[in-house]
Amino acid sequence: MNEEFDVLLRNSTWTLVLPQPTQNIIGCKWIFRVKRNLDGSIARYKAQLATKGFNQCPSVNFHDTFNPVVKPITIHVILTVVVSKGWHLHQLDINNVFLQDTIEDEVFIEQPHGFIDPQNPSYACKLRKAIYGLCQASQAWYNELHEFLLDFGFINAHMDTSLFIFHHGNLTLLLLVYVDDIILIGTSHGFIDQFVTTLADRFSLKDLNALSYFL
């Protein structure tokens, strides 16, 4: 819990403010999970702060919530192309994915249990970043990544908006995204490494190297 709370503070996730009687203050809770390795052994114990998003008010605390994710058929087709052409496969995982974006709606949550500011115990947290459980969290992240990729030179595929394509000369990159899981495919291993470095400068990520499994 302490580690997760430190991450929230480092990312300037919220600002403590004195709440007004008319504001909808959303509750939050700690969720505990056991993350395992491929062989089933325990990798680590994880605590995660999540909002009680079911208490959000439409058109007040959130508007659009839809978030596209890559379609299974797109994954199958792209992997078939990769095998036939002998391209390189890479896998990335975005750390604390929803803390990588910003939200435009005004959302206030209670201070996390066990970490209430002793100087301001009655204050609420005005969110600057999305956290788990928030209705618009997934869409806010997709929009942030989408803007970054288009600025880099990718184009969005029409048949699947979670497929991004970069093509310049003899260099081609394909990027498939399912929330925080990313498959990166390219004709040049060196260019993949270069792009991963650029992406890591903008977002905190875990480089999983060659793809072994997905979802």
C-alpha positions as a LaTeX table, in Angstrom:
\begin{tabular}{lrrr}
\hline
Residue & $x$ (\AA) & $y$ (\AA) & $z$ (\AA) \\
\hline
Met1 & 0.00 & 0.00 & 0.00 \\
Asn2 & 2.79 & 2.39 & 0.84 \\
Glu3 & 4.48 & 1.72 & $-2.49$ \\
Glu4 & 1.26 & 2.30 & $-4.43$ \\
Phe5 & 0.48 & 5.48 & $-2.50$ \\
Asp6 & 3.98 & 6.80 & $-3.23$ \\
Val7 & 3.39 & 6.18 & $-6.95$ \\
Leu8 & 0.12 & 8.12 & $-6.77$ \\
Leu9 & 1.86 & 11.06 & $-5.11$ \\
Arg10 & 4.82 & 11.02 & $-7.54$ \\
Asn11 & 2.42 & 11.21 & $-10.47$ \\
Ser12 & 0.55 & 14.20 & $-8.95$ \\
Thr13 & $-2.65$ & 12.16 & $-9.20$ \\
Trp14 & $-4.73$ & 14.62 & $-7.18$ \\
Thr15 & $-4.84$ & 17.90 & $-5.35$ \\
Leu16 & $-6.33$ & 18.14 & $-1.86$ \\
Val17 & $-9.20$ & 20.65 & $-1.80$ \\
Leu18 & $-11.93$ & 21.65 & 0.61 \\
Pro19 & $-15.10$ & 20.05 & $-0.81$ \\
Gln20 & $-18.30$ & 21.97 & $-1.43$ \\
Pro21 & $-21.73$ & 20.63 & $-0.34$ \\
Thr22 & $-22.89$ & 20.42 & $-3.97$ \\
Gln23 & $-19.95$ & 18.27 & $-5.14$ \\
Asn24 & $-20.29$ & 14.52 & $-5.61$ \\
Ile25 & $-17.50$ & 12.98 & $-3.54$ \\
Ile26 & $-16.80$ & 9.45 & $-4.77$ \\
Gly27 & $-15.58$ & 6.73 & $-2.46$ \\
Cys28 & $-12.46$ & 4.63 & $-3.05$ \\
Lys29 & $-11.06$ & 1.36 & $-1.77$ \\
Trp30 & $-7.88$ & $-0.70$ & $-1.77$ \\
Ile31 & $-7.81$ & $-3.84$ & $-3.91$ \\
Phe32 & $-5.24$ & $-6.56$ & $-3.23$ \\
Arg33 & $-4.01$ & $-8.98$ & $-5.88$ \\
Val34 & $-1.37$ & $-11.66$ & $-6.28$ \\
Lys35 & 0.56 & $-11.35$ & $-9.55$ \\
Arg36 & 2.04 & $-14.61$ & $-10.80$ \\
Asn37 & 4.76 & $-15.63$ & $-13.23$ \\
Leu38 & 4.14 & $-17.82$ & $-16.26$ \\
Asp39 & 4.93 & $-20.94$ & $-14.22$ \\
Gly40 & 2.34 & $-20.01$ & $-11.59$ \\
Ser41 & 4.84 & $-18.90$ & $-8.95$ \\
Ile42 & 4.17 & $-15.66$ & $-7.09$ \\
Ala43 & 5.83 & $-12.64$ & $-8.70$ \\
Arg44 & 4.65 & $-10.06$ & $-6.15$ \\
Tyr45 & 1.79 & $-8.89$ & $-4.01$ \\
Lys46 & 0.08 & $-5.80$ & $-5.34$ \\
Ala47 & $-2.16$ & $-3.19$ & $-3.71$ \\
Gln48 & $-4.19$ & $-0.93$ & $-5.98$ \\
Leu49 & $-6.37$ & 2.06 & $-5.22$ \\
Ala50 & $-9.67$ & 2.04 & $-7.10$ \\
Thr51 & $-12.58$ & 4.47 & $-7.17$ \\
Lys52 & $-16.16$ & 3.40 & $-6.67$ \\
Gly53 & $-17.02$ & 4.48 & $-10.18$ \\
Phe54 & $-20.60$ & 3.28 & $-9.86$ \\
Asn55 & $-21.19$ & 6.42 & $-7.75$ \\
Gln56 & $-20.20$ & 8.76 & $-10.58$ \\
Cys57 & $-22.93$ & 10.94 & $-12.07$ \\
Pro58 & $-23.27$ & 10.98 & $-15.90$ \\
Ser59 & $-22.66$ & 14.42 & $-17.45$ \\
Val60 & $-21.26$ & 15.58 & $-14.07$ \\
Asn61 & $-18.30$ & 13.34 & $-13.25$ \\
Phe62 & $-17.93$ & 11.77 & $-16.69$ \\
His63 & $-19.16$ & 11.94 & $-20.29$ \\
Asp64 & $-17.81$ & 9.46 & $-22.86$ \\
Thr65 & $-16.48$ & 6.13 & $-21.58$ \\
Phe66 & $-16.01$ & 3.96 & $-24.69$ \\
Asn67 & $-12.49$ & 2.64 & $-25.15$ \\
Pro68 & $-11.55$ & 0.59 & $-28.25$ \\
Val69 & $-9.38$ & $-2.49$ & $-27.76$ \\
Val70 & $-7.74$ & $-4.59$ & $-30.44$ \\
Lys71 & $-9.97$ & $-7.28$ & $-31.93$ \\
Pro72 & $-8.91$ & $-10.96$ & $-31.70$ \\
Ile73 & $-9.22$ & $-11.34$ & $-35.48$ \\
Thr74 & $-6.80$ & $-8.42$ & $-35.95$ \\
Ile75 & $-4.24$ & $-10.15$ & $-33.71$ \\
His76 & $-4.60$ & $-13.39$ & $-35.68$ \\
Val77 & $-4.20$ & $-11.68$ & $-39.05$ \\
Ile78 & $-1.20$ & $-9.59$ & $-38.01$ \\
Leu79 & 0.58 & $-12.55$ & $-36.42$ \\
Thr80 & 0.04 & $-14.51$ & $-39.63$ \\
Val81 & 1.66 & $-11.69$ & $-41.61$ \\
Val82 & 4.56 & $-11.57$ & $-39.14$ \\
Val83 & 5.25 & $-15.31$ & $-39.47$ \\
Ser84 & 5.06 & $-15.25$ & $-43.26$ \\
Lys85 & 7.39 & $-12.24$ & $-43.59$ \\
Gly86 & 9.75 & $-13.05$ & $-40.70$ \\
Trp87 & 9.23 & $-9.70$ & $-38.96$ \\
His88 & 10.21 & $-8.98$ & $-35.36$ \\
Leu89 & 7.76 & $-9.26$ & $-32.45$ \\
His90 & 8.02 & $-7.25$ & $-29.26$ \\
Gln91 & 5.79 & $-6.91$ & $-26.21$ \\
Leu92 & 5.36 & $-3.95$ & $-23.83$ \\
Asp93 & 3.38 & $-3.39$ & $-20.66$ \\
Ile94 & 2.49 & 0.12 & $-19.49$ \\
Asn95 & 3.08 & 0.69 & $-15.78$ \\
Asn96 & 0.24 & 2.27 & $-13.76$ \\
Val97 & $-1.49$ & 2.85 & $-17.06$ \\
Phe98 & $-4.24$ & 5.20 & $-15.93$ \\
Leu99 & $-1.75$ & 7.48 & $-14.17$ \\
Gln100 & $-0.20$ & 8.19 & $-17.57$ \\
Asp101 & $-3.15$ & 10.28 & $-18.74$ \\
Thr102 & $-5.10$ & 13.33 & $-17.63$ \\
Ile103 & $-8.84$ & 13.78 & $-17.20$ \\
Glu104 & $-10.87$ & 16.80 & $-18.20$ \\
Asp105 & $-13.94$ & 16.19 & $-16.02$ \\
Glu106 & $-14.08$ & 17.43 & $-12.44$ \\
Val107 & $-13.91$ & 14.36 & $-10.21$ \\
Phe108 & $-13.50$ & 14.34 & $-6.44$ \\
Ile109 & $-12.78$ & 11.25 & $-4.35$ \\
Glu110 & $-12.36$ & 10.57 & $-0.67$ \\
Gln111 & $-8.85$ & 10.39 & 0.73 \\
Pro112 & $-7.59$ & 6.78 & 0.68 \\
His113 & $-8.18$ & 4.74 & 3.81 \\
Gly114 & $-5.01$ & 4.65 & 5.91 \\
Phe115 & $-3.51$ & 7.71 & 4.19 \\
Ile116 & $-5.69$ & 10.60 & 5.33 \\
Asp117 & $-3.80$ & 13.88 & 5.61 \\
Pro118 & $-3.69$ & 14.69 & 9.37 \\
Gln119 & $-3.56$ & 18.42 & 8.60 \\
Asn120 & $-6.63$ & 18.31 & 6.32 \\
Pro121 & $-8.73$ & 15.27 & 7.28 \\
Ser122 & $-11.95$ & 16.73 & 5.88 \\
Tyr123 & $-10.46$ & 17.56 & 2.46 \\
Ala124 & $-11.21$ & 15.61 & $-0.72$ \\
Cys125 & $-8.90$ & 14.62 & $-3.60$ \\
Lys126 & $-9.56$ & 16.49 & $-6.84$ \\
Leu127 & $-8.29$ & 14.09 & $-9.50$ \\
Arg128 & $-5.82$ & 15.23 & $-12.12$ \\
Lys129 & $-5.10$ & 11.73 & $-13.40$ \\
Ala130 & $-7.42$ & 8.79 & $-13.94$ \\
Ile131 & $-7.24$ & 5.86 & $-11.54$ \\
Tyr132 & $-8.74$ & 2.36 & $-11.63$ \\
Gly133 & $-12.50$ & 2.17 & $-11.35$ \\
Leu134 & $-13.10$ & 5.59 & $-12.89$ \\
Cys135 & $-15.69$ & 5.37 & $-15.70$ \\
Gln136 & $-13.59$ & 7.40 & $-18.17$ \\
Ala137 & $-10.18$ & 5.98 & $-17.19$ \\
Ser138 & $-9.70$ & 3.63 & $-20.16$ \\
Gln139 & $-10.80$ & 6.19 & $-22.72$ \\
Ala140 & $-8.57$ & 8.89 & $-21.24$ \\
Trp141 & $-5.56$ & 6.57 & $-21.57$ \\
Tyr142 & $-6.42$ & 5.59 & $-25.15$ \\
Asn143 & $-6.74$ & 9.25 & $-26.13$ \\
Glu144 & $-3.34$ & 10.04 & $-24.59$ \\
Leu145 & $-1.61$ & 7.17 & $-26.40$ \\
His146 & $-3.50$ & 7.89 & $-29.63$ \\
Glu147 & $-2.28$ & 11.50 & $-29.68$ \\
Phe148 & 1.33 & 10.45 & $-29.01$ \\
Leu149 & 1.35 & 7.84 & $-31.79$ \\
Leu150 & $-0.17$ & 10.18 & $-34.39$ \\
Asp151 & 2.42 & 12.84 & $-33.51$ \\
Phe152 & 5.17 & 10.22 & $-34.02$ \\
Gly153 & 3.86 & 9.47 & $-37.52$ \\
Phe154 & 1.56 & 6.49 & $-37.07$ \\
Ile155 & $-1.81$ & 6.32 & $-38.78$ \\
Asn156 & $-4.92$ & 4.70 & $-37.32$ \\
Ala157 & $-6.27$ & 1.66 & $-39.17$ \\
His158 & $-9.88$ & 2.11 & $-40.25$ \\
Met159 & $-10.90$ & $-1.49$ & $-39.70$ \\
Asp160 & $-9.54$ & $-1.56$ & $-36.13$ \\
Thr161 & $-8.75$ & 1.68 & $-34.29$ \\
Ser162 & $-6.47$ & $-0.18$ & $-31.86$ \\
Leu163 & $-4.10$ & $-0.98$ & $-34.73$ \\
Phe164 & $-1.56$ & 1.75 & $-35.53$ \\
Ile165 & 0.68 & 1.67 & $-38.60$ \\
Phe166 & 3.96 & 3.49 & $-39.26$ \\
His167 & 5.56 & 3.25 & $-42.68$ \\
His168 & 8.54 & 5.21 & $-43.97$ \\
Gly169 & 10.78 & 3.94 & $-46.75$ \\
Asn170 & 11.66 & 0.34 & $-45.94$ \\
Leu171 & 10.72 & 0.73 & $-42.25$ \\
Thr172 & 7.36 & $-0.52$ & $-41.03$ \\
Leu173 & 6.00 & $-0.63$ & $-37.48$ \\
Leu174 & 2.67 & $-2.09$ & $-36.42$ \\
Leu175 & 1.35 & $-1.45$ & $-32.93$ \\
Leu176 & $-1.58$ & $-3.33$ & $-31.38$ \\
Val177 & $-2.96$ & $-2.05$ & $-28.08$ \\
Tyr178 & $-5.27$ & $-3.67$ & $-25.54$ \\
Val179 & $-5.46$ & $-1.11$ & $-22.70$ \\
Asp180 & $-1.96$ & $-1.46$ & $-21.13$ \\
Asp181 & $-0.76$ & $-4.45$ & $-23.17$ \\
Ile182 & 1.02 & $-3.64$ & $-26.42$ \\
Ile183 & 2.33 & $-5.78$ & $-29.27$ \\
Leu184 & 4.96 & $-4.05$ & $-31.38$ \\
Ile185 & 5.90 & $-5.49$ & $-34.78$ \\
Gly186 & 8.57 & $-4.19$ & $-37.10$ \\
Thr187 & 10.75 & $-4.88$ & $-40.09$ \\
Ser188 & 13.85 & $-3.65$ & $-38.22$ \\
His189 & 14.84 & $-4.74$ & $-34.71$ \\
Gly190 & 16.98 & $-1.62$ & $-34.34$ \\
Phe191 & 14.08 & 0.68 & $-35.20$ \\
Ile192 & 11.84 & $-1.17$ & $-32.72$ \\
Asp193 & 14.43 & $-0.49$ & $-29.98$ \\
Gln194 & 14.60 & 3.17 & $-31.03$ \\
Phe195 & 10.83 & 3.53 & $-30.85$ \\
Val196 & 10.62 & 1.77 & $-27.47$ \\
Thr197 & 13.16 & 4.26 & $-26.10$ \\
Thr198 & 11.06 & 7.16 & $-27.42$ \\
Leu199 & 7.89 & 5.67 & $-25.96$ \\
Ala200 & 9.60 & 5.10 & $-22.59$ \\
Asp201 & 10.60 & 8.78 & $-22.50$ \\
Arg202 & 6.89 & 9.66 & $-22.53$ \\
Phe203 & 5.27 & 6.77 & $-20.63$ \\
Ser204 & 6.51 & 4.53 & $-17.83$ \\
Leu205 & 6.63 & 1.02 & $-19.30$ \\
Lys206 & 7.98 & $-2.47$ & $-18.85$ \\
Asp207 & 9.85 & $-3.91$ & $-21.84$ \\
Leu208 & 8.92 & $-7.60$ & $-22.03$ \\
Asn209 & 11.16 & $-8.16$ & $-25.09$ \\
Ala210 & 10.14 & $-10.91$ & $-27.54$ \\
Leu211 & 6.45 & $-11.81$ & $-27.50$ \\
Ser212 & 5.75 & $-15.10$ & $-25.76$ \\
Tyr213 & 2.04 & $-14.71$ & $-24.91$ \\
Phe214 & $-0.61$ & $-12.01$ & $-25.12$ \\
Leu215 & $-3.50$ & $-11.54$ & $-22.68$ \\
\hline
\end{tabular}
